Amino acid sequence: MPESAPIYDQWEKAASRLMMTLGRNPAAWIFAAPVNAEKLSILDYYKVIKEPMDFGTIKIKLKEHKYQKIEEFIRDMELVFTNCKLYNGETTEVGKMGKAVHEEFDRLKEQLFLDFYV
């Protein structure tokens, strides 16, 4: 690990930094809050997606220290992208947006050395 690596005294600080940075991605807005299936007229959403997750919920869980370890945070983040891909596929506009945000998440995870905290 390079000496210039941004290492925080708590993994939650690194995770919060990641969420803040990821939130600036122009496509990240689609994950900001829980899916409102009724408003979006996608009434089958909860039949397909059994464990919904979104960035707003993750931020609350971080703030309230609901995650015992970083692996739980990463699991929820990956769940957001898995759900997006499962429901929307990879070739739809939403699917492409999800893929772009997921790729940035992977870059940031590496940049912030989140594996250091595992």
CYANA upper distance limits for C-alpha pairs under 8 A (distance plus 0.5 A):
  1 MET  CA      5 ALA  CA      7.26
  5 ALA  CA    111 GLN  CA      8.38
  5 ALA  CA    112 LEU  CA      7.63
  5 ALA  CA    113 PHE  CA      7.83
  6 PRO  CA    112 LEU  CA      6.54
  6 PRO  CA    113 PHE  CA      8.07
  7 ILE  CA     14 ALA  CA      8.11
  7 ILE  CA    112 LEU  CA      7.83
  7 ILE  CA    113 PHE  CA      8.00
  8 TYR  CA     13 LYS  CA      6.85
  8 TYR  CA     14 ALA  CA      6.65
  9 ASP  CA     13 LYS  CA      8.17
 10 GLN  CA     14 ALA  CA      7.64
 11 TRP  CA     15 ALA  CA      6.70
 11 TRP  CA     70 ILE  CA      7.10
 11 TRP  CA    114 LEU  CA      7.94
 11 TRP  CA    117 TYR  CA      6.45
 12 GLU  CA     16 SER  CA      6.50
 12 GLU  CA     62 LEU  CA      7.25
 12 GLU  CA     70 ILE  CA      8.01
 13 LYS  CA     17 ARG  CA      6.64
 14 ALA  CA     18 LEU  CA      6.67
 14 ALA  CA    112 LEU  CA      7.20
 14 ALA  CA    114 LEU  CA      7.75
 15 ALA  CA     19 MET  CA      6.73
 15 ALA  CA     73 PHE  CA      8.36
 15 ALA  CA    114 LEU  CA      8.34
 16 SER  CA     20 MET  CA      6.66
 16 SER  CA     59 LYS  CA      7.98
 16 SER  CA     62 LEU  CA      7.84
 17 ARG  CA     21 THR  CA      6.66
 18 LEU  CA     22 LEU  CA      6.40
 18 LEU  CA    105 PHE  CA      8.21
 18 LEU  CA    108 LEU  CA      6.88
 18 LEU  CA    109 LYS  CA      7.78
 18 LEU  CA    112 LEU  CA      8.09
 19 MET  CA     23 GLY  CA      6.43
 19 MET  CA     55 PHE  CA      8.27
 19 MET  CA     59 LYS  CA      8.00
 20 MET  CA     24 ARG  CA      7.46
 21 THR  CA     25 ASN  CA      8.02
 22 LEU  CA     28 ALA  CA      7.46
 22 LEU  CA    101 VAL  CA      7.96
 22 LEU  CA    104 GLU  CA      7.61
 22 LEU  CA    105 PHE  CA      7.16
 22 LEU  CA    108 LEU  CA      8.37
 23 GLY  CA     28 ALA  CA      6.15
 23 GLY  CA     29 TRP  CA      7.72
 24 ARG  CA     28 ALA  CA      7.61
 25 ASN  CA     29 TRP  CA      8.39
 25 ASN  CA    101 VAL  CA      7.51
 27 ALA  CA     97 MET  CA      6.04
 27 ALA  CA     98 GLY  CA      7.95
 27 ALA  CA    100 ALA  CA      8.05
 27 ALA  CA    101 VAL  CA      7.07
 28 ALA  CA     32 ALA  CA      7.28
 28 ALA  CA     97 MET  CA      8.23
 28 ALA  CA     98 GLY  CA      8.30
 28 ALA  CA    101 VAL  CA      6.67
 31 PHE  CA     54 ASP  CA      5.72
 31 PHE  CA     55 PHE  CA      6.07
 31 PHE  CA     56 GLY  CA      8.14
 31 PHE  CA     80 VAL  CA      7.97
 32 ALA  CA     54 ASP  CA      6.65
 32 ALA  CA     55 PHE  CA      5.54
 32 ALA  CA     56 GLY  CA      5.75
 33 ALA  CA     54 ASP  CA      6.13
 33 ALA  CA     55 PHE  CA      6.87
 33 ALA  CA     56 GLY  CA      5.58
 33 ALA  CA     57 THR  CA      7.66
 34 PRO  CA     52 PRO  CA      7.91
 34 PRO  CA     53 MET  CA      7.21
 34 PRO  CA     54 ASP  CA      5.98
 34 PRO  CA     56 GLY  CA      7.84
 34 PRO  CA     57 THR  CA      8.03
 35 VAL  CA     52 PRO  CA      8.42
 35 VAL  CA     54 ASP  CA      8.40
 36 ASN  CA     40 LEU  CA      6.67
 37 ALA  CA     41 SER  CA      6.30
 37 ALA  CA     42 ILE  CA      5.48
 37 ALA  CA     43 LEU  CA      6.00
 37 ALA  CA     44 ASP  CA      8.31
 37 ALA  CA     45 TYR  CA      6.72
 37 ALA  CA     46 TYR  CA      8.29
 38 GLU  CA     42 ILE  CA      6.88
 38 GLU  CA     43 LEU  CA      6.49
 44 ASP  CA     48 VAL  CA      6.96
 45 TYR  CA     49 ILE  CA      6.38
 45 TYR  CA     87 TYR  CA      7.76
 46 TYR  CA     50 LYS  CA      6.53
 46 TYR  CA     52 PRO  CA      8.41
 48 VAL  CA     86 LEU  CA      8.44
 48 VAL  CA     87 TYR  CA      7.27
 49 ILE  CA     83 ASN  CA      6.86
 49 ILE  CA     86 LEU  CA      8.32
 49 ILE  CA     87 TYR  CA      7.67
 52 PRO  CA     79 LEU  CA      8.27
 52 PRO  CA     80 VAL  CA      7.83
 52 PRO  CA     83 ASN  CA      7.60
 53 MET  CA     57 THR  CA      7.31
 53 MET  CA     58 ILE  CA      8.11
 53 MET  CA     76 ASP  CA      7.21
 53 MET  CA     77 MET  CA      8.42
 53 MET  CA     79 LEU  CA      6.97
 53 MET  CA     80 VAL  CA      5.77
 53 MET  CA     83 ASN  CA      8.38
 54 ASP  CA     58 ILE  CA      6.89
 54 ASP  CA     77 MET  CA      8.37
 54 ASP  CA     80 VAL  CA      6.26
 55 PHE  CA     59 LYS  CA      6.57
 55 PHE  CA     77 MET  CA      8.13
 55 PHE  CA     80 VAL  CA      8.25
 56 GLY  CA     60 ILE  CA      6.85
 57 THR  CA     61 LYS  CA      6.69
 58 ILE  CA     62 LEU  CA      6.63
 58 ILE  CA     73 PHE  CA      7.94
 58 ILE  CA     76 ASP  CA      7.61
 58 ILE  CA     77 MET  CA      8.14
 59 LYS  CA     63 LYS  CA      6.61
 60 ILE  CA     64 GLU  CA      6.53
 61 LYS  CA     65 HIS  CA      6.45
 61 LYS  CA     66 LYS  CA      5.43
 61 LYS  CA     67 TYR  CA      7.13
 62 LEU  CA     66 LYS  CA      6.72
 62 LEU  CA     67 TYR  CA      7.05
 62 LEU  CA     73 PHE  CA      8.46
 67 TYR  CA     72 GLU  CA      6.47
 67 TYR  CA     73 PHE  CA      6.85
 68 GLN  CA     72 GLU  CA      7.60
 69 LYS  CA     73 PHE  CA      7.65
 69 LYS  CA    118 VAL  CA      8.26
 70 ILE  CA     74 ILE  CA      6.76
 70 ILE  CA    117 TYR  CA      7.35
 70 ILE  CA    118 VAL  CA      6.89
 71 GLU  CA     75 ARG  CA      6.51
 71 GLU  CA    118 VAL  CA      7.31
 72 GLU  CA     76 ASP  CA      6.85
 73 PHE  CA     77 MET  CA      6.81
 74 ILE  CA     78 GLU  CA      6.60
 75 ARG  CA     79 LEU  CA      6.56
 76 ASP  CA     80 VAL  CA      6.95
 77 MET  CA     81 PHE  CA      7.43
 78 GLU  CA     82 THR  CA      6.56
 79 LEU  CA     83 ASN  CA      6.42
 80 VAL  CA     84 CYS  CA      6.79
 81 PHE  CA     85 LYS  CA      6.67
 81 PHE  CA     98 GLY  CA      6.73
 81 PHE  CA     99 LYS  CA      7.92
 81 PHE  CA    102 HIS  CA      6.85
 82 THR  CA     86 LEU  CA      6.48
 83 ASN  CA     87 TYR  CA      6.55
 84 CYS  CA     88 ASN  CA      6.22
 84 CYS  CA     89 GLY  CA      7.82
 84 CYS  CA     94 VAL  CA      8.21
 84 CYS  CA     95 GLY  CA      6.93
 84 CYS  CA     98 GLY  CA      6.81
 85 LYS  CA     89 GLY  CA      5.19
 85 LYS  CA     90 GLU  CA      6.43
 85 LYS  CA     95 GLY  CA      6.33
 85 LYS  CA     98 GLY  CA      7.72
 85 LYS  CA     99 LYS  CA      8.37
 88 ASN  CA     92 THR  CA      6.85
 88 ASN  CA     94 VAL  CA      6.94
 88 ASN  CA     95 GLY  CA      5.78
 89 GLY  CA     95 GLY  CA      5.92
 90 GLU  CA     95 GLY  CA      5.00
 90 GLU  CA     96 LYS  CA      6.33
 90 GLU  CA     99 LYS  CA      7.83
 91 THR  CA     95 GLY  CA      6.38
 91 THR  CA     96 LYS  CA      6.64
 92 THR  CA     96 LYS  CA      6.63
 93 GLU  CA     97 MET  CA      6.76
 94 VAL  CA     98 GLY  CA      6.60
 95 GLY  CA     99 LYS  CA      6.68
 96 LYS  CA    100 ALA  CA      6.72
 97 MET  CA    101 VAL  CA      6.80
 98 GLY  CA    102 HIS  CA      6.52
 99 LYS  CA    103 GLU  CA      6.64
100 ALA  CA    104 GLU  CA      6.87
101 VAL  CA    105 PHE  CA      6.62
102 HIS  CA    106 ASP  CA      6.78
103 GLU  CA    107 ARG  CA      6.82
104 GLU  CA    108 LEU  CA      6.59
105 PHE  CA    109 LYS  CA      6.44
106 ASP  CA    110 GLU  CA      6.81
107 ARG  CA    111 GLN  CA      6.56
108 LEU  CA    112 LEU  CA      6.39
109 LYS  CA    113 PHE  CA      6.56
109 LYS  CA    114 LEU  CA      5.94
109 LYS  CA    115 ASP  CA      8.30
110 GLU  CA    114 LEU  CA      6.99
110 GLU  CA    115 ASP  CA      8.13
113 PHE  CA    117 TYR  CA      8.32
114 LEU  CA    118 VAL  CA      7.74
